[in-house]
Amino acid sequence: MEPILSTHGLTAHYGDFQALFGVDIDVRQGETIAIIGANGAGKSTLMRAITGLLQNAPDAITLRGEGIGALSAPEVLERGISMVPEGRRLFPSLSVEENLLIGGHTRTGNGVWNLETVYEIVPILKERRDHPGTALSGGQQQMVAIGRALMSNPDVLLCDELSLGLAPVVIKEIYASFPKIKERGASVVVVEQDIGQAMKIADRVYCMMEGRVTLQGRPDELSREDIHNAYFGVAS
Amino acid sequence: MSDPRKITRLIQLMGLAGVVLLFLVPVIGSRALVQDLFGVLTLLILAQNWNLLAGFAGLVSVGQQAFVGVGAYAMFACVILLGMDPLVGIAVGGVAAMLLAIPMAFFSFRLAGAYFAIGTWVVAEITRLCFAQWKALGGGTGTSLPKGTTKTMFGVPEIKSWLGGSSSAASDALTYWLALILALATLIAAYLFLKSRMGLGLQALRDNEEAARSVGVNPTRLKAWVFMLTAFGTGLCGALLFIQITRVTPEAAFSVLDWTAFVIFITVIGGIGTLPGPIIGVIVFYFLQRTLADYGTVYLIVLGCLGIAVMLFARRGLWGLFTEKTGIELLSLRQLPPTENQAR
């Protein structure tokens, strides 16, 4: 199957510092991809590059064959890629409902996601629709951030470090909503430091270290030792 | 302690009563009071527009006098050159200012921060110099509205027969009511705009620009809209101001002190980035002006010192300080937590 989203020798710089060195990944229709790696491996930089927050060569990133590497973040979103950013980044001035609504600010797509369908998978948000977004618990805030990203009905949903700072039981609840998201058609890319969690939900896994992809494959193909080597760069 | 919500409701009711009272001023007050309050209301309109621009869109312009001047000159051109009613000239003034905003944005949006501020000032100065060349409107020395224009403009004869008194007093009453309506309309429009889809985008940008961009908010497009809309409001106000003044010169119409510096002062001391801020600011400004008017330059020194003190010790202005101490919010764009019986 042709990939819907690909990166081709993707590089990224912060001033003189090079953060990505020729990263190639493919995401196919309906797939869940997990990107794992230690702190500083370049996972979040990869997400920022794909979403247009870091500019790149036009053909370094393609969506359905179209080069999108040089597009701005709003243009990338209009073409169907949205992101749940690391640390959730809800807007404190806005209510829960307004935080969701702004997700469909420029693109509402033709998909199934709207306020009602988001409230369907997370009913508590409907109850708290008038609360300030940042007054919810960490897990609920994360669900608002996911709902906000879904409101544009993306073809590819990128999730950066969903489990950061959350209790294991909350993380489990968040990932429990993923099958419902997937069955409505989006491909999902999850950046995750928790290897066990990533292995459970992913169809394929990419492991990154120091700005490079060091390992890729289906979870059942990868041995513990391979992952350990690729994650830390040393044999266990 | 009393419930802040009850106090908020009380303030809202007092505000409403205040508005009714303001509408009655030309009927029950002296002409001097009408003229004084006209000045206050026009400053309030300018401050509301600048607040939207700088406080919400982060565009700290010091070239707003360009829009006042263009609005004023467009109104004079309509009356003197085209023989139109001055009230039609006000609408044309707003549109002319908005049209000027397009090339102004084209140049100044390439600059950021302090450079943007300087850029807008430079464009305003260039505009002033251009209008000083317009010989048909008096060139550098300016011109006056033809004698009797304001006495015969649309609505004045009717107001005169209703209120009694002179045509000049009726003209003052009309411009006063227009200023009051424009001030209220600006406040309501700003509130509705900030609650609209574009306004949500603007607030999101203010909260976190990168997160806002990643949900599809286009900062340049949004800021350009705000720049154009506030230019329209400022241009309308400029035209209205000079109907009452009846004489225009490039120096008066494009005065950075009168139409931008005082406006910045009012917004900053009142509370930048809040809707009630400019209202508080303009009230403080009015009373300071009344109290210190006889002391010449001391007046400006006191204004400057007060501005600095507020910037140092109450960064969110007097309204911000009041909100912080009392928990009372008015025209708040922030979401308040629901009351206990609303929360489940």
Interface residues (C-beta under 8 A of the other chain):
Chain A: T51 G52 L53 S72 A73 P74 L77 E78 S82 M83 P85 R89 F91 P92 S93 L94 S95 E98 L101 I102 G103 H105 T106 R107 E127 D130 H131 P132 G133 A135 R148 A149 S152
Chain B: R197 L200 G201 Q203 A204 R206 D207 N208 E210 A211 A212 R213 S214 V215 G216 V217 N218 L333 R334 Q335 L336 P337 P338 R344
